[in-house]
Amino acid sequence: MNTALSREPSIAFPSPSPLGKEEPMVQQPLHVQEWNVPDVLPTIPSNYNLGHSHVVVDDASPQTIASRIVKSLAQYSVAAMPHKNHENSLQAEANCGLKFAINLFSVGNGNPNVVVKVERRIGCSYSFHVFSTAILKAAKGIRCPLRSHSMDIPKCIPQDAQEERKKCIQFDTQQALGLVRSERKDAQLLGLQSLERLSTDDYAASLLQNNESIGSLQSFLQSNFPTCVMKRRALGVLGNIMKSCPKPENHCDKLQCQVFLENLFAMIQKCANSPHEACAAIKCLQSSLDALSGDKHENLAEILSNFQTSHHSQLEHESKVLQDRLLQQQ
Protein backbone atom coordinates (compact mmCIF):
# COMPACT_ATOMS: atom_id res chain seq x y z
CA MET A 1 0.00 0.00 0.00
CA ASN A 2 1.32 3.40 -0.95
CA THR A 3 1.30 5.49 2.23
CA ALA A 4 2.42 8.60 0.37
CA LEU A 5 -1.12 9.02 -0.95
CA SER A 6 -3.01 8.21 2.22
CA ARG A 7 -3.58 11.46 4.07
CA GLU A 8 -2.99 14.34 1.67
CA PRO A 9 -6.67 15.22 1.12
CA SER A 10 -7.37 15.64 4.83
CA ILE A 11 -4.40 17.53 6.24
CA ALA A 12 -5.28 21.02 7.41
CA PHE A 13 -2.07 21.69 9.34
CA PRO A 14 1.47 20.59 8.63
CA SER A 15 2.87 18.16 11.17
CA PRO A 16 4.89 20.35 13.53
CA SER A 17 8.46 19.83 14.55
CA PRO A 18 8.66 19.51 18.37
CA LEU A 19 11.18 22.36 18.51
CA GLY A 20 9.77 24.41 15.64
CA LYS A 21 8.37 27.89 16.03
CA GLU A 22 4.59 27.88 16.04
CA GLU A 23 3.23 29.74 13.05
CA PRO A 24 -0.16 31.46 12.95
CA MET A 25 -2.82 29.59 11.00
CA VAL A 26 -2.84 32.18 8.21
CA GLN A 27 -2.86 35.95 8.00
CA GLN A 28 -6.52 36.25 7.13
CA PRO A 29 -9.74 36.01 9.16
CA LEU A 30 -9.72 32.93 11.38
CA HIS A 31 -13.47 32.58 11.44
CA VAL A 32 -16.17 31.54 9.02
CA GLN A 33 -19.67 32.90 8.76
CA GLU A 34 -20.35 30.27 6.17
CA TRP A 35 -18.38 27.20 5.13
CA ASN A 36 -19.18 26.48 1.49
CA VAL A 37 -18.56 22.85 0.67
CA PRO A 38 -18.96 21.16 -2.71
CA ASP A 39 -22.14 19.20 -3.45
CA VAL A 40 -19.99 16.21 -4.36
CA LEU A 41 -17.48 15.45 -1.63
CA PRO A 42 -14.26 13.48 -2.17
CA THR A 43 -14.41 9.87 -1.09
CA ILE A 44 -12.32 8.52 1.76
CA PRO A 45 -8.87 7.32 0.61
CA SER A 46 -8.66 3.55 0.82
CA ASN A 47 -5.80 3.57 3.34
CA TYR A 48 -7.07 6.47 5.46
CA ASN A 49 -7.60 5.48 9.09
CA LEU A 50 -10.78 7.11 10.40
CA GLY A 51 -10.23 6.13 14.03
CA HIS A 52 -12.85 6.86 16.68
CA SER A 53 -13.38 10.59 16.12
CA HIS A 54 -15.84 10.37 13.25
CA VAL A 55 -19.55 9.92 12.55
CA VAL A 56 -21.63 9.06 9.51
CA VAL A 57 -24.51 11.49 8.92
CA ASP A 58 -27.43 10.23 6.84
CA ASP A 59 -30.09 12.91 7.35
CA ALA A 60 -28.62 16.04 5.74
CA SER A 61 -26.75 17.43 2.77
CA PRO A 62 -23.03 18.30 3.02
CA GLN A 63 -23.82 22.02 3.19
CA THR A 64 -26.35 21.56 5.99
CA ILE A 65 -23.81 19.55 7.97
CA ALA A 66 -21.14 22.21 7.38
CA SER A 67 -23.52 24.93 8.61
CA ARG A 68 -24.28 22.93 11.76
CA ILE A 69 -20.57 22.59 12.46
CA VAL A 70 -19.85 26.30 11.91
CA LYS A 71 -22.66 27.25 14.28
CA SER A 72 -21.32 24.93 16.96
CA LEU A 73 -17.77 26.31 16.60
CA ALA A 74 -19.11 29.82 17.20
CA GLN A 75 -20.94 28.58 20.29
CA TYR A 76 -17.72 27.01 21.60
CA SER A 77 -15.61 30.11 20.72
CA VAL A 78 -13.39 28.16 18.33
CA ALA A 79 -11.64 30.17 15.60
CA ALA A 80 -11.92 28.42 12.24
CA MET A 81 -11.51 28.87 8.52
CA PRO A 82 -11.78 26.70 5.41
CA HIS A 83 -8.60 25.07 4.17
CA LYS A 84 -7.20 27.01 1.24
CA ASN A 85 -6.63 23.91 -0.92
CA HIS A 86 -9.41 21.54 0.16
CA GLU A 87 -13.00 22.76 0.24
CA ASN A 88 -14.07 19.75 2.29
CA SER A 89 -11.70 20.63 5.14
CA LEU A 90 -11.97 23.21 7.92
CA GLN A 91 -9.05 24.12 10.17
CA ALA A 92 -9.81 25.22 13.70
CA GLU A 93 -8.11 26.46 16.84
CA ALA A 94 -9.43 26.62 20.41
CA ASN A 95 -8.29 29.18 22.95
CA CYS A 96 -6.26 26.52 24.80
CA GLY A 97 -4.00 26.11 21.74
CA LEU A 98 -5.65 22.94 20.49
CA LYS A 99 -5.62 22.82 16.68
CA PHE A 100 -7.67 20.34 14.73
CA ALA A 101 -9.12 19.71 11.28
CA ILE A 102 -12.72 18.90 10.43
CA ASN A 103 -13.09 16.95 7.19
CA LEU A 104 -16.17 15.92 5.23
CA PHE A 105 -16.04 12.87 2.97
CA SER A 106 -18.45 10.95 0.82
CA VAL A 107 -18.95 7.29 1.68
CA GLY A 108 -18.74 6.51 -2.03
CA ASN A 109 -20.25 3.79 -4.22
CA GLY A 110 -23.43 5.81 -4.71
CA ASN A 111 -24.06 6.10 -0.95
CA PRO A 112 -25.27 9.67 -0.17
CA ASN A 113 -24.18 9.56 3.48
CA VAL A 114 -21.47 11.94 4.70
CA VAL A 115 -18.52 11.01 6.90
CA VAL A 116 -17.47 13.76 9.35
CA LYS A 117 -13.95 13.29 10.70
CA VAL A 118 -12.30 15.45 13.37
CA GLU A 119 -8.52 15.14 13.38
CA ARG A 120 -6.22 16.48 16.09
CA ARG A 121 -3.14 18.29 14.83
CA ILE A 122 -1.60 20.02 17.89
CA GLY A 123 -2.62 20.21 21.53
CA CYS A 124 -4.11 18.42 24.51
CA SER A 125 -5.66 15.00 23.82
CA TYR A 126 -8.33 15.39 26.49
CA SER A 127 -9.37 18.82 25.19
CA PHE A 128 -9.57 17.29 21.74
CA HIS A 129 -11.85 14.54 23.08
CA VAL A 130 -14.18 17.15 24.62
CA PHE A 131 -14.32 19.33 21.50
CA SER A 132 -14.54 16.50 18.97
CA THR A 133 -17.40 14.82 20.85
CA ALA A 134 -19.41 18.05 20.88
CA ILE A 135 -18.65 18.84 17.22
CA LEU A 136 -19.59 15.37 15.99
CA LYS A 137 -22.90 15.60 17.84
CA ALA A 138 -23.49 19.03 16.29
CA ALA A 139 -22.85 17.56 12.82
CA LYS A 140 -25.76 15.21 13.47
CA GLY A 141 -27.97 18.10 14.56
CA ILE A 142 -27.66 17.41 18.30
CA ARG A 143 -27.09 20.51 20.43
CA CYS A 144 -24.55 19.75 23.10
CA PRO A 145 -22.64 22.02 25.52
CA LEU A 146 -18.95 21.40 26.07
CA ARG A 147 -18.64 19.07 29.03
CA SER A 148 -15.50 19.05 31.13
CA HIS A 149 -15.87 16.80 34.16
CA SER A 150 -14.87 18.19 37.54
CA MET A 151 -15.11 16.84 41.05
CA ASP A 152 -15.82 18.77 44.23
CA ILE A 153 -13.66 18.27 47.29
CA PRO A 154 -15.60 16.01 49.69
CA LYS A 155 -17.00 17.90 52.66
CA CYS A 156 -15.51 15.35 55.04
CA ILE A 157 -12.01 16.64 54.23
CA PRO A 158 -11.14 19.42 56.70
CA GLN A 159 -10.47 22.83 55.17
CA ASP A 160 -7.23 24.67 55.86
CA ALA A 161 -7.30 27.61 58.22
CA GLN A 162 -7.18 31.02 56.54
CA GLU A 163 -3.55 31.65 57.45
CA GLU A 164 -2.49 28.21 56.29
CA ARG A 165 -4.37 28.71 53.05
CA LYS A 166 -2.58 32.00 52.43
CA LYS A 167 0.80 30.35 53.01
CA CYS A 168 -0.08 27.69 50.45
CA ILE A 169 -1.14 30.34 47.91
CA GLN A 170 2.08 32.29 48.52
CA PHE A 171 4.16 29.15 47.97
CA ASP A 172 2.26 28.11 44.83
CA THR A 173 2.48 31.61 43.38
CA GLN A 174 6.24 31.80 43.91
CA GLN A 175 6.72 28.36 42.37
CA ALA A 176 4.69 29.34 39.32
CA LEU A 177 6.61 32.62 38.94
CA GLY A 178 9.85 30.64 39.07
CA LEU A 179 8.63 28.52 36.18
CA VAL A 180 7.56 31.62 34.22
CA ARG A 181 11.08 33.05 34.57
CA SER A 182 12.71 29.81 33.48
CA GLU A 183 14.58 29.61 30.17
CA ARG A 184 12.63 26.51 29.18
CA LYS A 185 9.54 27.15 27.09
CA ASP A 186 7.65 24.16 28.50
CA ALA A 187 8.29 25.37 32.05
CA GLN A 188 7.15 28.88 31.12
CA LEU A 189 3.88 27.58 29.71
CA LEU A 190 3.27 25.43 32.78
CA GLY A 191 3.94 28.45 35.01
CA LEU A 192 1.54 30.65 33.04
CA GLN A 193 -1.19 28.01 33.16
CA SER A 194 -0.73 27.72 36.92
CA LEU A 195 -0.83 31.49 37.43
CA GLU A 196 -3.97 31.80 35.32
CA ARG A 197 -5.77 29.43 37.68
CA LEU A 198 -4.22 30.87 40.86
CA SER A 199 -4.95 34.51 39.93
CA THR A 200 -8.70 33.90 39.99
CA ASP A 201 -8.24 34.12 43.76
CA ASP A 202 -8.10 37.75 44.94
CA TYR A 203 -5.29 37.09 47.39
CA ALA A 204 -3.13 35.40 44.76
CA ALA A 205 -3.85 38.25 42.35
CA SER A 206 -2.76 40.77 44.98
CA LEU A 207 0.57 38.95 45.35
CA LEU A 208 1.18 39.47 41.62
CA GLN A 209 0.26 43.17 41.74
CA ASN A 210 3.85 44.48 41.52
CA ASN A 211 6.00 45.80 38.68
CA GLU A 212 8.42 42.86 38.74
CA SER A 213 5.73 40.19 38.31
CA ILE A 214 3.72 42.26 35.83
CA GLY A 215 6.88 42.90 33.79
CA SER A 216 7.55 39.16 33.59
CA LEU A 217 4.01 38.57 32.32
CA GLN A 218 4.07 41.45 29.85
CA SER A 219 7.24 40.07 28.26
CA PHE A 220 5.08 37.34 26.72
CA LEU A 221 3.00 39.88 24.82
CA GLN A 222 5.74 40.56 22.28
CA SER A 223 4.46 39.85 18.77
CA ASN A 224 7.55 37.82 17.87
CA PHE A 225 7.16 35.37 20.74
CA PRO A 226 7.20 31.76 19.49
CA THR A 227 3.71 30.73 20.59
CA CYS A 228 0.37 32.54 20.71
CA VAL A 229 -0.77 30.24 23.53
CA MET A 230 1.71 31.80 25.97
CA LYS A 231 0.46 35.26 25.01
CA ARG A 232 -3.12 34.21 25.73
CA ARG A 233 -2.23 32.67 29.09
CA ALA A 234 -0.25 35.79 30.08
CA LEU A 235 -3.21 38.01 29.09
CA GLY A 236 -5.48 35.76 31.14
CA VAL A 237 -3.33 36.29 34.23
CA LEU A 238 -3.14 40.04 33.66
CA GLY A 239 -6.91 40.21 33.19
CA ASN A 240 -7.49 38.36 36.46
CA ILE A 241 -5.11 40.70 38.31
CA MET A 242 -6.82 43.80 36.91
CA LYS A 243 -10.28 42.42 37.64
CA SER A 244 -9.34 41.78 41.29
CA CYS A 245 -8.45 45.47 41.64
CA PRO A 246 -11.04 47.35 39.52
CA LYS A 247 -9.78 50.85 40.39
CA PRO A 248 -7.00 51.77 37.90
CA GLU A 249 -5.41 54.20 40.35
CA ASN A 250 -4.55 51.20 42.53
CA HIS A 251 -2.84 49.36 39.67
CA CYS A 252 0.95 49.20 39.66
CA ASP A 253 2.80 51.41 37.17
CA LYS A 254 3.25 48.72 34.51
CA LEU A 255 -0.49 48.09 34.33
CA GLN A 256 -1.11 51.81 33.71
CA CYS A 257 1.72 52.10 31.22
CA GLN A 258 0.57 53.57 27.89
CA VAL A 259 2.71 51.08 25.97
CA PHE A 260 0.77 48.23 27.58
CA LEU A 261 -2.59 49.86 26.86
CA GLU A 262 -1.55 50.52 23.25
CA ASN A 263 -0.60 46.85 22.97
CA LEU A 264 -4.08 45.86 24.13
CA PHE A 265 -5.63 48.22 21.55
CA ALA A 266 -3.52 46.67 18.80
CA MET A 267 -4.71 43.17 19.73
CA ILE A 268 -8.34 44.26 19.63
CA GLN A 269 -7.85 45.82 16.20
CA LYS A 270 -6.50 42.48 14.96
CA CYS A 271 -9.65 40.69 16.09
CA ALA A 272 -10.29 39.18 12.66
CA ASN A 273 -6.89 37.44 12.62
CA SER A 274 -6.58 36.68 16.34
CA PRO A 275 -9.99 36.50 18.05
CA HIS A 276 -8.66 34.64 21.10
CA GLU A 277 -6.05 37.32 21.84
CA ALA A 278 -8.61 40.08 21.20
CA CYS A 279 -11.01 38.49 23.69
CA ALA A 280 -8.31 38.37 26.40
CA ALA A 281 -7.27 41.97 25.65
CA ILE A 282 -10.87 43.17 26.01
CA LYS A 283 -11.09 41.52 29.43
CA CYS A 284 -7.98 43.48 30.47
CA LEU A 285 -9.38 46.78 29.21
CA GLN A 286 -12.64 46.31 31.11
CA SER A 287 -10.74 47.28 34.27
CA SER A 288 -8.67 50.05 32.67
CA LEU A 289 -11.24 52.39 31.16
CA ASP A 290 -10.60 55.10 33.75
CA ALA A 291 -6.94 55.19 32.71
CA LEU A 292 -7.83 55.95 29.07
CA SER A 293 -8.12 59.41 27.59
CA GLY A 294 -11.33 60.69 25.99
CA ASP A 295 -9.88 60.11 22.52
CA LYS A 296 -9.09 56.51 23.42
CA HIS A 297 -12.65 56.02 24.63
CA GLU A 298 -13.98 57.22 21.27
CA ASN A 299 -11.54 55.03 19.36
CA LEU A 300 -12.47 52.02 21.44
CA ALA A 301 -16.19 52.64 20.98
CA GLU A 302 -15.68 52.85 17.21
CA ILE A 303 -13.65 49.62 17.13
CA LEU A 304 -16.28 47.75 19.14
CA SER A 305 -19.13 49.07 16.99
CA ASN A 306 -17.47 47.52 13.92
CA PHE A 307 -16.85 44.18 15.61
CA GLN A 308 -18.18 41.04 13.95
CA THR A 309 -18.38 38.74 16.96
CA SER A 310 -21.11 36.26 16.06
CA HIS A 311 -18.41 33.69 15.22
CA HIS A 312 -17.00 33.66 18.77
CA SER A 313 -19.49 33.61 21.67
CA GLN A 314 -16.97 34.51 24.38
CA LEU A 315 -15.67 37.46 22.36
CA GLU A 316 -19.26 38.59 21.82
CA HIS A 317 -19.95 38.46 25.56
CA GLU A 318 -16.79 40.29 26.63
CA SER A 319 -17.29 42.95 23.94
CA LYS A 320 -20.80 43.63 25.21
CA VAL A 321 -19.52 43.99 28.78
CA LEU A 322 -16.91 46.51 27.62
CA GLN A 323 -19.45 48.43 25.53
CA ASP A 324 -21.82 48.66 28.50
CA ARG A 325 -19.04 50.05 30.70
CA LEU A 326 -18.15 52.61 28.04
CA LEU A 327 -21.77 53.76 27.91
CA GLN A 328 -21.88 54.09 31.68
CA GLN A 329 -18.90 56.44 31.61
CA GLN A 330 -20.30 58.73 28.92
JOUR-V708901 format. One record per pair of residues at least 6 apart in sequence whose C-alpha atoms are under 8 Angstrom apart, sorted by the first residue. I is the first residue (numbers start at 0). J is the second residue. Records with the same first field share a line. If there is no record, write none. Layout:
I=J  J
This chain:
0=46
2=46
5=44  45  46  47
6=44  47
8=85
9=85  88  100  102
10=100
11=82  88  89  90  99  100
12=90  99  100  120
14=120
15=21  121
20=225  226
21=225  226  227
22=225  226
23=227
25=272
26=272
27=271  272
28=80  271  272  273
29=78  79  80  271  272  273  274
30=78  79  80  271  310
31=69  79  80  81  310
32=69  310
33=66  69
34=62  65  66  69  80  81
35=62  65  86
36=61  62  65  86  87
37=61  62  86  87
38=60  61  62
39=105
40=61  87  103  104  105
41=87  104  105
42=104  105  106  107
43=104  105  106  107
49=116
52=116  117  118  131  132  135
53=114  115  116  117  135
54=114  115  116  135
55=112  113  114  115
56=112  113  114  115  138  139
57=111  112  113
58=112  139
60=113
61=103  113
64=138  139  140
65=138
67=137  138  140
68=134  137  138
70=310
71=134  137
72=78  79  134  310  311
73=309  310  311  312
74=310  311  312
75=145  311  312
76=93  94  310  311  312  313  314
77=91  92  93  94  311
78=91  92  93  274  275  310  311
79=89  90  91  92
80=89  90  91
81=87  88  89  90
82=88  89  90
87=102  103  104
88=100  101  102  103
89=100  101  102
90=98  99  100  101
91=98  99  100  101
92=98  99
94=228  231  275
95=122  228
96=121  122  227  228
97=119  120  121  122  123  126  127
98=119  120  121  122
99=117  118  119  120  121  127
100=117  118  119  120
101=115  116  117  118
102=115  116  117  118
103=113  114  115  116
104=113  114  115
105=111  112  113  114
106=112  113  114
115=135  138
117=131  135
119=127
129=145  146  147
130=145
133=143  144  145
136=142  143
137=143
165=202
168=197  202  203
169=203  206
172=194  197  203  206
174=190
175=189  190  191  193  194
176=190  194  212
177=190
178=186  187  189  190
179=186  187  188  189  190  191  215
180=187  215
181=187
188=229  232
191=229  232  233  236
192=232
194=236
195=232  233  235  236  239
197=203  204
198=204  236  239  240
199=239  240
201=240  243
204=239  240  243
205=240  243
207=213  240
208=240  250  251
209=251
210=251  252  253
213=237  253  254
214=253
216=233  234  236  237
217=233  259
219=229  230  233
220=230  233  234
221=230
224=230
230=276
231=275  276  279
234=276  279  280  283
235=279
237=283
238=279  280  282  283
239=283
241=250  283  286  287
242=283  285  286
244=250  286
245=286  287
246=286  287  289
247=255  286  287  288  289  290
248=290
253=259
254=260
255=287  290
260=284
263=277  280  281  283  284
264=280  299
266=273  276  277  280
267=276  277  278  280  281  302
268=277  302
269=277
270=276  277
274=311  314
275=314
277=314
278=313  314  317  318
281=317  318  321
282=317  321
284=321
285=320  321  324
288=296  325
296=325
300=322  325
303=318  322
308=314  315
309=315
